[in-house]
Amino acid sequence: MNLTRRYFFSRASAGIGIAALAHLLGDDLDAETAGASALPGIPHFPPRAKRVIYLFMSGGPSQMETFDYKPMLAKLRGTDLPDSVRQGQRLTGMTATQTRFPVVESLFKFSQHGQCGAWASELVPHTANIADRLCFVKSMHTEAINHDPAVTFFQTGFQLAGRPSIGAWLSYGLGSENKDLPAFVVMISSTGKGDQPLYDRLWGSGFLPTRYQGVKFRSGGDPVLYLSNPGGMTSNTRRRYLDDLARLNEMQLEDTNDPEISTRIAQYEMAYKMQTSVPELADLSKESEKTFELYGPDAKKPGTFARNCLLARRLAERGVRFIQLFHRGWDHHTNLPEGITNVTRETDQPAAALVQDLAQRGLLDDTLVVWGGEFGRTVYCQGKLTPKDYGRDHHPRCFTVWMAGGGMKPGLTFGATDDFSYNITENPVHVHDLHATMLHALGIEHTRLTFKFQGRHFRLTDTQGNVIKPLLA
């Protein structure tokens, strides 16, 4: 038998053994047995949001083609980006051999929208129409310049793999509002062209108990793997089988106090409950034609971003805590005009529809919607300097995200960049700041949501992060 520290103390006959166990592991045991309930003392203060829908645009959307209008660039087209602006920024392997860094403007027209006067390009007309509901942050910046560490940083607060994802942290801290669905659900859609890979660890639980990891919904077959009963097994037979298995697992749990055993029991139970809850969730037959028109024609096609946005609203209605939608296809090193036209056509209307749908159902006030990618794009051209096939490289120094609902200030544009959309000139917002602000909206003081691992109390924001109070309503 594996004699763990917990096992030793659980079998110690002297009272001091039990006292030592309580002293050493009390906080960890409370956290690990919290189950679907919130941790004691959380939320730390009254929350504005109960849940998050995170629309992650994987690949790095170009801020200059979407929301960061830079009219001066047309006059500078083809000129080299001044050294005083570039300031020796490190380059990716794709542009490190370039001897020139020619500026290229966006081909797309910009205009102001709503009473707030927010700028948006013709690529995102539906998002532009709800500008007064949105909070734009144009001064986001990050530390990573390549996709995998940059995406990992946004999802976990750390560039190296192994930390818990933001959804896992929220599941751990706040628990679940629905006993029949996971607290954390992930869905992925794609243009199918030049997509960057997305790994399961991006919605993993890291060193938290695995019950807090995200559950990935698939676009075909059973939404969740192994949801259907095997051939020859009825629902009643499966129920009896799980009851017997649970008793065996509980016996093992009494012997070892291994928290992963309780996780296993909880996951088997959740899988059984999802046999009923997930098919009902995925059945859109009762949605009105007006709703499908709002989200666009792709909403009837499984696996599309539009369909996933509609499912996200249904998940929010059912109290799922963290809903993560990844849409791939934003990595435009060449042929950017065509590529970004395609991907915005797939995402603009559904993202705006989700915000509108939540609002008309009274859910936007306590649902925080976040839209953005892992970094932005460079003002200088990668590849040919021609109107139809220019591209842009990765740019971590400044880019745009937007948020809606959940206590964020609507109609606000926060932060600014220089005339080249290359450096931040006002109110920088770091990834840790964004996470701290999101947690604050959920009633969590980010420095107090921690988990002890290998002798250190870890948190999503690591050792940094400030709540950006001007973003809060």
N, C-alpha and C positions, 0 to 999 in steps of 0.2 A: 504494500500500500504506500502511496505517496504521502509522507508525513509532513503536511504543511504546517505552518505556524498556527493557523486557525485550528487544525485538527489536534495539535499538541495541547493547546490551551483548553479546547473543548473536552478533552479527556483528563485534564489535570484534576486531582482530587482535592488539592488544597484551595481554599478560598482565594488566596493570593493570585492563583492562576487565572481565575475568572476576573478578578479585579484588574490584573494586568491586561487581559484581553480587552476589557471594556475601555481601559485607558488608551491602549495603543490603536484600537481599531474602531472605536465608537463612531466617529464621524463617517468612516468609510462604510461601516455596516449599515448605518442609516441611509446613506446614499444608495447603496447597492440593493437594499430591500425596499426602496421607495416605490417600485413598480410603476403604476400608472398615475400615482399621485405626485403633486409638486413637493419639492424639498421643503422642510420646515423653514418658515420665515420668508419664503418666496411666494408671491412677488414682494420685493422690498418696499415698494410704495405703490399707490394706485396706478395700474397700467392704463394706457390709452389703447393699446392693441392687444388682442388675444391670440393672434396668429399671424403668420407671414407667408406671402406668396412671392417667391424669388424667381424672377424671369432672367435667367443667366444666358447672355448672348455670347456663346463660346467662340473664340477666335479673335476678338478685339474689334468692335465696331469703330469705324472712323468717325470721330467727333466732328470733323470738318465737313463731312457729307450729311450729317444729321442735325446737330443742335448748336454747334459752335461756329457761328457765322463770322467769316474773315474776308471782308470785301477788298482789302488792300492787296490780296494775293494775286488778283488778276493782273495788276500792274507789274508784279514782280515775277511773272511766269518765266521759267527758264533760267532765272538768275540763281546763283549759288546761295544757299542759306548762310548768312554771315556767321563767322566764327564766334562773334560776341553773343549770338543767340544759341548756337549749338553748345558752346562751352565745353567742348571735349567730351560730350556724352559718349558712353560706350555704345558700340554698335552690335547688332546681331551678325552672325556669320553670313547672312544674305546680303548685307551692304558694306561689310568691313573692307571689301576690296574696291569699293567705289572711290574714284578720285574726285568726283564732283557730287554735289548734293543739290540738284536743281529743284527749285520751288515749283509746285504745281497747285493751282487753285481747284476748287470743286466745280464740276460742270453743272451742278444742280442749283436751282433758284431757291433763295431763302425769303421768308416774309415773317412778319410779326403776327402773333395770334392771341386772342382773348383780351380781357381787360388788363392782364398782367403784361402783355406785349412780349411774350417769350418768342425767341427766334426758333424757327424750325424749317427744314428744307422740304421741298416738294416730294421727297421720298417717304415722308411720314405724315401724310395729311390727316389720318385718323387720330394719331397722337396729338398733332397740332390742334385739333378741334377740342381736345379736353385739356388744353394748356392751363386753364385756370384751376384745374384739380390737381396739378402736378407740382412737385418741388424739384427743380433742376439743380444739380450740383455739377458745376462746370470745372471744378478745381480738384477732382479726384486725382490721386497719384499713388503709385505703388513702387515696390522695390525690384520686382522681377522683370526681366526683359524677354524671357522665353515662355512659351505657352504653359507647359506643365507646372513649373513652379509658380507662375502667376495665377493660374486657376486654383492650384492647391492653396495659395495664400488667401485668396478670397473665400474659399470654402472652409478653411481650418484656422486661419490666422497665423500660419507658418508655411514657409516655402518647401520644407522637406515633408515627405509623406510620413504618416504615423499619428498625427494629432486628430482629435475628434472634430467632426464637421460641425458647422454652426447649427444644423438641424438636430444633431445628436445632443449638443449642449442644451438646446431648448427643451428637447424631450426629457433630458435628465433633470433640468431645473424646474420646468413647469408641468411636466407630466402630460397627460392626454385628457381631452374633453369627451372622447368617444371610446367606449370599451370594445367596440366591434370593428374598428379600423386602426391602423397604425398611427402613431403620433406624427410620423415623418414619412412623407411619400415623395418619390422622385419619378419624373417622366422625361423622356428624351425624344427630341425630334431633330430633323436634319434636312439640309438641302441635297445631301448626297454627293456634294462636289468638294473635294479637297478638305474634308473635315478633319479636325484634330481629334485624337482619341480622348475618351472620357472613361476613367477607371472607377470601379466600384468603391475604392477607398475614398473618393471625393464625397461620398455620403456615408462613410463608415463611422464607427464609434471610437476608433483609436483605442486609447487605454480605458475608456469608459466601458462598463458592461455592455455586451453586444445587443442587449434588448433595445438600446437607444439608437441603433443604426437605422438608416433610411431603408424603406422597402421600395424597390423599383417596380413600377407598373409597366408591363410590356404592351406593345401595340397590337399584337396578334395572339390568337389562342387564349389560354387563361391569362388574365391580366397579371397574375402572380403565379410563379412556377409552383407546380404540385398542389394547386388549389383544388382541383377535381379529385374525387375519390378514385383510387385504382380500380381496374376492372374487377367485378365480383364483390366489391365492398360497398355496403350501403352506408347511409349517414349514421344510422343507429349502431352499426358495427364499428364504425370509426369512433363514435362517441365512447363506446365501451373500451375499445383499444386504447384511446387516449387516457381514460380514467385509470386503467391498469398501469399504463406506462408512467403516469404521473405519480402513482403510489410507489413504484420502483425508484423513480427519480427522487422522491421525497425521502426515501430510506437512505439513498446515497448522500443526499444533502445533509441529513442528520449526522452522518458519519464524517463528512469532510468540510461542511460549511463553505463549499465552493460556490461563489455567487453565480458562476456560469450555469450551474445546474438549475437554479431558480429561473435564470434567463431562458433556458431550454424549455422548462415547463410553461412559462408565459408565452413563448413563441408558438408552441404546439397549440395552446388554447386560442391564440390570436388567429392562427391559420384556420382552425375549425370555425371560428366566428366569421372569418372573411369569406367562407364558402357561401354565406348568405348576403353579407353586407357589400362585397365587391361586385357581384353580378348586378345587384340593385343600383349601385353607384354607376356602373358602366352602361346601364340601360338608359339611353337618351330618348326613348320612344315617347315619353311624356313631355319632353321639351317642345315649346311652341315653335312654329315656323318663324315667328318674329325674333325669337332668340337665335335661331340659326342664321337669319339674315344679319343680325347684329355682329356675330362672330365671323361671318363670311362663309363662302361655299365650302372651304376646306374643313369646316367644323363637322361635317358628316363623314369625313374620311379618317379612319383610325390611324393613329401614329403621327398626325400632323400637329403643328404648333397650335392651330386654331382649336382642334379637338381637345388637346391637352389643356388649353386655357379654359374651355368650358368645363372640363372635368375638375380643374382647379377650383372653379367656383362651387361646384357640387361638393368637393372635399371641404371647402371652407364652411359651407352650410352645415356640414356634419361634424364640425369641430376639430378637424385635423389641424395640428399645431403648426407644422412647417411643411410647406408644399414647394418643392423645387422643380422648376421647369428649365431644362437645358435645351437650347436650340443652337445647333452647330452650323458652320458655313460662313462665318464672318471674317475669315483669314484671307484678306485680299492683297497679296503681294503683286499680282498682275491682274490686268483686266478688271480693275476695281469698279468702274461704272456699271458694267453688266452684272457683276457679282453682287454688289450691294443693292442694285435694283431688284434682283431676284429675292434676296433674303429679306429685304424690307417689305416686299409684296406679301411674303409669307407671314410676317410677324406684326406689322404695324396695326392692321385692323383688329386682329385678335387681342393684342395687348391692350389697346384702347377699349375694346368691347368689354374685357374683363373688368376694368376700372368702372365703366359705366354700369355694367350688370351688378357688380357689388354695391354700387351706390344706390341703384333703384330698388334693391332688395334690403337696404338698411344695413349692409354688412361692411361698407367701406370704412366707416368710422372706427371699427375695431379690427380691421384687417390691414396690415402694412404690406403694400405692393412695392417691390424693388425691381428696377430694370437696369441692366448694365453688363459689361464684359470684364475681361481680366486686365485690359489696358487699352490705349487708344492707338492712333496711327500717326506716322510722321508727316510733316508738311512737305518734305522733300520726296521726290519721285524715286521709285524703285522700278527698274525696267525702262521701257521706251517712254519718252516724253511726248506722247501723242494723245489726243483727246479721248480715244476710245479704249486704250489698253494700258494706261498708266496704273501703277500700283503704289502702295504705301507700306512701309515697314512698321514693326512694333514700336510703340511709344509709351513708356510708363510714366513720363513726367507730368502729363495732364490729359484728362479725358472726362467724359460726361456720364453721369448716371442720373436717373430720375426715380422719385418715390411718390407714392400716393397713399392717402388715408392713414390710419393708424397713428394719429397724433402729429403727422408732419404738416408743415405750413403750406397750404395750397397757393398756387400762383406766385411762387417765389423762385427767383434765379439767384443762386448763391455761388460766389467765387467767380473769378475771371482769369483769362489767359492773355498772353501778349498777341500782337498782330499776326504772329505765325502759328498760333495755337501750339506753341512749343514749350513755353514756361508759364508757370502760374504767377499771376500778378496780385491776386487778392484771395485771402481766405483759403489756404490749402486744406484739403481733407485727405487724411491718410486712410488706408484700409482699416487699421485698428480704430480710427475715429468713427468710421462708418459702422463698424460692428458695435462699438460702445453706444452709439446713438440708436441703433436698432434695438439693442437690449434695453436701453432706457425706455423706449416706447412700450416695451413689454413689461415694464415695472421692475426691471432688474438693474441693480448697480453692478456694472461689469467687473469691478475689482472683487466682488463678493461671490460671484458664481465660479467656484473653484472645485478641483478634484485632486486629491493627494495621490501622487504616483511617483515611485522611486524617490521618496523623501522630499518631494517638492510639491507645493500647491500650484497646479497649472490652471490657466484660464484661457478663454478664447482670444482675448486681447494681449496675451503674453505679458509683457511688462510695460506696455504703452497704452495709448488710446485715451481720447477725451471726448465727452459728449459734446456735439456741436449744437449748442442750445438755440442759435438763430434758426435752425431747421425745424424746431418744434413749435407747434401751434399753441 
